[in-house]
């Protein structure tokens, strides 16, 4: 018997943020739109065909999105494609609010009363009910107005960044701030959250995460990493990295990408690699998980690690248990947990000495002589060089979470200080960048306007990037207790590595809350200590500190 639901999944780069969030919200909204309504009792299994149709429509919509993002759609087809997507979305909404949907939830509630609802039924209910409550706490007219606002704000953000003129975007940013403050207030008044209003924002992306937890996490990170970074910046260690910017033909980069995906354990029979302006992962279904990267002949390294990063997302999706396929549980449990998998593959494996030792000869061969004059030690140090930068997307592994800390503190201030306006943010941004990274932006484009997330209205998303890094370190520490991870990486034994991750994390999809999944996988509650220890140990060794 199938437990049914439908999900449309894109593991987001920033550009996908609000659009995908709205799709997911719609799917979850329609999944529980009518809880408690009376209807003739039917068995849960009676609804298989109904939900299979919903799933098929969702897949069609997701494939259309992929086509639009990767250049497969002719420019002249934009209007007709948008219309097709609108029709599919409308059909999904109609099905989700139909009498048959009412009968389905009546059947689930009846099964629960009889003690016959299994853990999958209850997990589906948990997720759908949470989103249903949140959506119903917001006035419908405000929700629609916000959707319209963000569609315009994204365009204004792009104009402002191009012109390096924050005043173009600031009025829209203020409206987005006002909406999010109201949103948090509605959720608190509905009794869904208490305490810091920013908690309501965090729950959209990482259920169970709170300001109290993040304050402790970032406090530990700040006290350890900021002074440690100063030691590295002032050290005498010189690392050569110029060769990372050598011209490498796109065809060779594609060969390396496919070789790397196969090495990591990405199942190409159930996935694909495409190209887009910004890398992302699109999980159309359990057997169709697609990733993209962006190639630049003069900057090879970003594409190499983007493929490793997105492969981590994809391998997570490909290894979810069969019994969850076709339900809203057939997806990674949260943005933070998803990010833990991509960062684990990208950084904790991809930038480890053991991995480079194991694959360097193959790497030299597949790159067709472009790095034959570079030693293993030179390459390892170069891909781990610490160079504080203004731009988050260009940040090294050590400083990346400091960029997130800047954004977290600004978002938290916005939700807690009603006197703070959009026009105050550039100065706040610059002050925090100087405090944590020792840098002051010289333009809006490399400062307050560098990320698109706020234009999409995404408050609470940024912390999941840092939390994902910390989850990855805690997962790595647990894995090291059971087998020699470095030896496996050196031997390119991803059967062992992926097997452990699948057994502990991947197969569960969204069956458990993030905190419970982490506890089950690692045997301990969330802690920043593993992440801090990992960074200090690794970079102390590289820089001789």
C-alpha positions in Angstrom: 0.0 0.0 0.0 1.3 3.4 -0.9 1.1 6.4 1.5 0.4 9.2 -0.8 1.2 12.8 -1.3 3.0 14.9 -3.9 6.1 17.0 -3.8 7.9 19.3 -6.3 11.5 19.7 -5.3 14.3 22.0 -6.3 17.2 22.2 -3.9 17.7 25.8 -4.3 20.4 28.1 -5.4 19.4 31.6 -4.4 17.7 32.3 -7.7 15.1 29.6 -7.1 14.2 30.8 -3.6 10.7 32.4 -3.5 9.3 30.7 -6.6 10.1 27.2 -5.3 9.0 28.1 -1.8 5.6 29.1 -3.2 5.3 25.9 -5.2 6.1 23.8 -2.1 3.8 25.8 0.0 1.0 25.3 -2.5 1.6 21.5 -2.6 1.6 21.3 1.2 -1.3 23.6 1.5 -3.5 21.5 -0.8 -2.4 18.4 0.9 -4.3 19.3 4.1 -6.8 22.0 3.0 -9.8 20.3 4.5 -8.8 18.4 7.7 -11.7 17.7 9.9 -14.5 17.9 7.2 -17.0 15.1 7.4 -17.1 12.6 4.4 -17.8 8.9 3.8 -15.1 6.8 5.3 -12.8 5.2 2.7 -9.5 3.4 3.0 -6.3 5.3 2.4 -5.3 2.9 -0.4 -8.5 4.0 -2.3 -6.8 7.2 -3.2 -3.7 5.8 -5.1 -4.9 6.9 -8.5 -5.8 10.4 -7.3 -2.4 11.1 -5.9 -0.6 9.4 -8.7 -2.2 12.0 -11.0 -1.1 14.8 -8.7 2.4 13.5 -8.7 2.5 13.2 -12.5 1.3 16.8 -12.8 4.0 17.9 -10.3 6.7 16.2 -12.3 5.5 17.8 -15.5 5.7 21.2 -13.9 9.2 20.5 -12.5 10.4 19.3 -15.9 9.1 22.5 -17.5 11.0 24.5 -14.9 14.2 22.5 -15.7 13.7 23.2 -19.4 13.4 27.0 -18.7 16.4 27.1 -16.5 18.8 25.1 -18.6 18.2 26.7 -22.0 16.2 23.9 -23.4 13.2 26.1 -24.1 13.2 28.5 -27.1 13.0 32.2 -26.2 9.7 32.4 -28.1 8.1 29.8 -25.9 8.2 31.8 -22.7 4.5 32.9 -22.8 3.1 29.5 -23.7 5.3 27.7 -21.2 4.2 30.1 -18.4 0.6 29.5 -19.4 1.1 25.7 -19.3 2.6 26.0 -15.8 -0.3 28.1 -14.6 -2.8 25.6 -15.9 -1.0 22.7 -14.1 -0.7 24.7 -10.9 -4.4 25.5 -11.1 -5.3 21.8 -11.6 -3.1 20.9 -8.6 -4.9 23.4 -6.5 -8.3 22.2 -7.7 -7.4 18.6 -6.9 -6.1 19.6 -3.5 -9.3 21.4 -2.5 -11.6 18.8 -4.1 -14.1 16.5 -2.4 -11.8 13.6 -3.0 -9.1 15.3 -1.0 -11.6 15.9 1.9 -12.4 12.2 1.8 -8.7 11.2 1.9 -8.0 13.2 5.1 -11.2 11.8 6.6 -9.8 8.4 5.9 -6.4 9.2 7.5 -8.1 10.6 10.6 -10.3 7.6 10.9 -7.3 5.3 10.5 -5.5 7.2 13.3 -8.4 6.8 15.6 -8.4 3.0 15.0 -4.6 2.9 15.7 -4.0 1.9 12.1 -2.1 4.9 10.8 1.6 4.0 10.4 4.6 6.3 10.9 4.6 7.3 7.3 0.9 8.4 7.4 1.6 10.4 10.6 4.8 12.0 9.2 2.9 13.2 6.1 0.2 14.6 8.4 2.8 16.3 10.5 4.4 18.2 7.6 1.2 19.1 5.9 -0.6 20.2 9.0 2.3 22.5 9.9 2.3 24.3 6.6 -1.5 24.4 6.5 -1.6 26.2 9.9 1.1 28.6 8.9 -0.6 29.5 5.6 -4.0 29.9 7.2 -2.6 32.3 9.8 -1.9 34.8 7.0 -4.7 36.8 5.4 -5.1 35.6 1.8 -5.0 39.0 0.3 -1.7 39.8 2.0 -0.2 36.5 0.8 -1.2 37.2 -2.8 0.1 40.8 -2.5 3.4 39.5 -1.1 3.8 37.1 -4.1 3.3 40.0 -6.5 5.7 42.2 -4.5 8.5 39.7 -4.6 8.1 39.1 -8.4 8.7 42.8 -8.9 11.3 43.1 -6.2 13.5 40.5 -7.9 13.6 42.7 -11.0 14.3 45.8 -9.1 17.1 44.0 -7.2 18.7 43.1 -10.5 18.4 46.7 -11.7 19.9 48.1 -8.5 22.8 45.7 -8.5 23.6 46.4 -12.1 23.4 50.2 -11.5 25.1 49.9 -8.0 22.2 52.0 -6.7 20.6 50.7 -3.5 17.9 53.4 -3.7 16.2 51.5 -6.6 15.7 48.5 -4.4 15.3 50.0 -1.0 11.5 50.8 -1.2 10.8 47.2 -2.1 13.0 45.9 0.6 11.1 48.0 3.1 7.8 46.5 2.0 9.4 43.0 2.2 10.5 43.8 5.8 7.0 45.1 6.7 5.4 41.9 5.4 7.8 39.6 7.2 7.2 41.5 10.5 3.5 41.1 10.0 3.9 37.4 9.0 5.8 36.7 12.2 3.2 38.6 14.2 0.3 36.5 12.7 2.0 33.3 13.5 2.7 34.3 17.1 -0.9 35.4 17.5 -2.1 32.1 16.1 -0.2 30.4 18.9 2.2 28.6 16.5 5.4 30.3 17.9 6.5 32.1 21.0 9.5 34.0 22.0 11.7 35.7 19.5 9.7 36.6 16.4 12.6 35.5 14.2 11.8 31.9 15.2 8.8 32.0 12.9 11.1 32.8 10.0 13.6 30.1 10.7 10.9 27.4 10.8 10.2 27.9 7.1 13.6 26.4 6.3 14.8 24.5 9.3 12.0 23.2 11.6 12.9 23.3 15.2 15.7 25.8 14.8 15.5 28.8 17.1 17.3 32.1 17.8 18.5 30.8 21.1 20.2 27.9 19.3 21.7 30.1 16.6 23.0 32.7 19.1 24.9 30.0 20.9 26.1 28.5 17.6 27.3 31.7 16.1 28.7 32.9 19.4 31.0 29.9 19.6 31.9 30.3 15.9 32.6 34.0 16.4 34.9 33.5 19.4 36.9 30.8 17.7 37.1 31.6 14.0 37.4 35.4 14.0 40.7 35.5 16.0 41.9 32.3 14.2 41.3 34.1 10.9 43.4 37.0 12.0 46.3 34.6 12.7 46.1 33.1 9.2 45.9 36.5 7.6 49.0 37.7 9.4 50.9 34.4 9.0 54.0 34.1 6.7 52.6 31.1 4.8 52.4 31.8 1.1 50.1 29.6 -1.0 50.3 29.6 -4.7 46.9 29.5 -6.4 47.4 31.3 -9.8 47.0 28.0 -11.7 43.4 27.6 -10.6 42.6 30.3 -13.1 44.2 28.6 -16.1 42.1 28.3 -19.2 40.5 24.9 -19.4 38.4 24.1 -22.4 34.7 23.5 -21.6 34.7 20.1 -23.2 37.4 19.0 -20.7 35.5 20.5 -17.8 32.4 18.5 -18.9 34.5 15.3 -19.0 35.8 16.0 -15.5 32.3 16.7 -14.2 30.9 13.4 -15.5 33.9 11.5 -14.2 33.6 13.1 -10.8 29.8 12.4 -10.6 30.5 8.7 -11.4 33.3 8.6 -8.8 31.1 10.0 -6.1 28.3 7.5 -6.7 25.8 9.7 -8.6 23.5 7.3 -10.5 23.5 8.6 -14.1 20.8 6.2 -15.0 18.5 8.1 -12.6 20.0 11.6 -13.1 21.5 14.1 -15.5 23.9 17.0 -15.6 22.9 20.3 -17.3 24.2 23.9 -17.5 22.6 27.0 -15.9 23.7 30.5 -14.8 23.7 29.3 -11.2 24.2 25.6 -10.2 21.2 23.9 -8.6 19.6 20.4 -8.1 16.1 19.6 -9.3 14.7 16.4 -7.9 11.8 15.7 -10.3 11.3 12.2 -8.8 13.3 9.5 -7.0 14.5 8.2 -10.4 15.0 11.6 -12.0 17.4 13.8 -10.1 19.1 16.5 -12.2 21.9 18.8 -11.3 23.5 21.8 -13.1 26.8 23.6 -13.1 28.2 26.7 -14.7 31.4 26.5 -16.8 33.9 29.3 -17.2 37.0 28.6 -19.3 39.0 31.0 -17.2 37.8 29.8 -13.8 37.8 26.1 -13.6 37.6 25.4 -9.8 34.1 26.8 -9.2 32.6 24.4 -11.6 34.6 21.4 -10.2 33.4 22.0 -6.7 29.9 23.0 -7.8 29.5 19.5 -9.3 30.7 17.9 -6.0 28.3 20.2 -4.1 25.2 19.5 -6.2 26.1 15.8 -6.4 25.8 15.7 -2.6 22.3 17.1 -2.9 21.4 14.6 -5.6 22.8 11.5 -3.9 20.7 12.4 -0.9 17.6 12.4 -3.0 18.5 9.3 -5.0 18.9 7.2 -1.9 15.6 7.9 -0.1 13.9 4.7 0.8 11.4 3.2 -1.8 8.5 3.2 0.7 8.6 7.0 0.8 8.6 7.5 -3.0 5.5 9.3 -4.1 4.8 11.0 -0.8 5.8 14.4 0.5 8.4 12.5 2.6 10.3 11.7 -0.6 12.7 14.7 -0.1 15.5 15.8 2.2 14.1 16.9 5.6 15.3 20.5 5.7 17.5 23.0 3.9 20.1 22.6 6.7 20.3 18.8 6.4 20.4 19.0 2.6 23.2 21.5 2.8 25.1 19.2 5.2 25.2 16.6 2.4 26.4 19.0 -0.3 29.0 20.5 2.0 30.2 17.1 3.2 30.9 16.1 -0.4 32.2 19.4 -1.5 34.4 20.3 1.4 35.0 17.5 3.9 35.6 15.0 1.1 36.4 17.2 -1.9 38.9 19.5 -0.2 40.5 16.7 2.0 44.1 15.7 1.4 43.0 12.0 1.4 40.6 12.5 -1.5 43.2 14.4 -3.6 45.8 11.7 -2.8 43.4 9.1 -4.1 42.3 10.7 -7.3 45.1 13.0 -8.3 46.6 10.8 -11.0 43.1 10.3 -12.5 42.5 14.1 -12.2 45.7 14.8 -14.2 44.7 12.4 -16.8 41.1 13.6 -17.3 42.2 17.3 -17.4 44.4 16.4 -20.3 47.8 17.8 -19.1 46.5 21.2 -18.0 47.9 20.6 -14.4 50.7 18.2 -15.0 53.2 20.7 -13.7 51.3 21.1 -10.4 52.2 18.9 -7.5 49.6 17.2 -5.2 50.7 19.4 -2.3 50.4 22.6 -4.4 46.9 21.6 -5.6 45.7 20.6 -2.1 46.8 23.9 -0.5 45.5 26.0 -3.4 41.9 24.6 -3.2 42.0 25.3 0.6 43.6 28.8 0.5 42.1 31.3 2.9 41.5 34.6 1.4 38.8 36.8 2.9 36.5 38.2 0.2 33.5 40.5 0.0 31.4 37.9 -1.9 29.8 35.0 -0.1 29.7 32.8 -3.1 33.5 33.2 -3.5 34.3 32.6 0.2 36.7 29.9 1.3 35.6 27.1 3.7 37.0 28.8 6.8 35.3 32.2 6.3 32.1 31.1 4.6 30.0 30.9 7.8 31.2 34.4 8.8 29.4 35.7 5.8 26.3 33.9 7.0 26.7 35.4 10.5 26.5 38.9 9.0 23.2 38.1 7.3 21.8 36.3 10.4 22.5 39.3 12.7 20.9 41.7 10.2 17.8 39.5 9.8 17.4 39.0 13.5 17.7 42.8 14.1 15.0 43.5 11.4 12.5 41.2 13.2 13.3 42.6 16.6 13.8 46.3 16.1 10.7 48.0 14.6 12.7 51.3 14.2 15.2 49.6 11.8 14.5 50.4 8.2 15.7 49.2 4.8 17.7 52.4 4.5 19.8 51.5 7.6 20.9 48.2 6.3 23.9 49.1 4.0 25.7 50.8 7.0 25.0 47.8 9.3 26.2 45.4 6.6 29.5 47.3 6.1 30.1 47.5 9.9 29.6 43.7 10.4 31.8 42.8 7.4 34.6 44.9 8.8 34.1 43.4 12.3 34.1 39.7 11.2 36.1 39.7 8.0 38.2 42.8 8.2 36.7 44.1 4.9 34.5 47.0 4.0 32.6 46.9 0.7 33.4 49.6 -1.8 30.0 49.3 -3.6 26.4 48.2 -3.0 26.9 45.4 -5.5 29.6 43.7 -3.5 27.8 44.6 -0.2 24.1 44.7 0.6 23.0 43.9 -2.9 25.1 40.8 -3.6 22.5 38.2 -2.7 19.0 37.8 -4.2 17.4 36.0 -1.2 15.9 39.1 0.4 14.3 40.2 -2.9 12.5 36.8 -2.8 11.4 37.6 0.8 13.5 34.8 2.2 14.2 35.7 5.8 15.5 32.7 7.8 17.1 30.9 4.8 20.7 32.1 5.3 21.4 30.4 8.6 20.7 27.0 7.1 23.9 27.4 5.1 26.0 27.6 8.2 24.0 25.1 10.1 24.5 22.7 7.2 28.3 23.1 7.5 28.0 22.3 11.2 25.7 19.3 10.6 28.3 18.0 8.1 31.1 18.2 10.6 29.0 16.4 13.3 28.1 13.7 10.8 31.7 13.3 9.7 32.8 12.9 13.4 30.2 10.2 13.9 31.2 8.5 10.7 34.9 8.5 11.8 33.9 6.5 14.9 32.8 3.6 12.7 35.3 3.4 9.9 38.4 5.2 8.5 36.9 7.9 6.4 40.2 9.2 5.1 41.1 5.7 4.0 37.8 5.3 2.2 38.2 8.7 0.5 41.8 7.9 -0.5 40.6 4.6 -2.0 37.6 6.4 -3.7 35.4 4.0 -1.8 32.2 5.9 -2.0 30.2 2.6 -1.6 31.2 2.7 2.0 30.8 6.4 2.5 27.4 6.6 0.7 26.3 3.4 2.4 26.8 4.9 5.8 25.0 8.1 4.8 22.1 6.3 3.3 21.7 4.1 6.3 21.9 7.0 8.8 20.3 9.9 6.9 19.3 9.5 3.2 16.8 6.7 3.4 14.7 8.5 5.9 13.8 11.5 3.7 11.5 13.7 5.7 10.2 11.0 8.0 11.8 12.6 11.1 12.4 16.1 12.2 15.9 17.4 11.5 16.9 17.3 15.2 15.7 13.7 15.6 17.4 12.6 12.4 20.7 14.2 13.5 20.4 12.6 16.9 19.8 9.2 15.4 22.7 9.6 12.9 25.3 10.9 15.4 24.1 9.9 18.8 24.2 13.4 20.1 22.3 16.7 20.0 23.4 19.5 17.7 26.7 21.1 18.7 29.0 23.6 17.0 32.1 22.0 18.6 32.7 19.5 15.8 32.6 22.2 13.2 34.9 24.5 15.1 37.3 21.6 15.8 37.3 20.5 12.2 38.2 24.0 10.9 40.8 24.8 13.5 42.6 21.4 13.0 42.5 21.5 9.2 43.7 25.1 8.7 46.2 25.0 11.6 47.9 22.1 9.7 47.8 23.9 6.3 49.1 27.2 7.7 51.4 25.9 10.3 49.7 27.7 13.2 
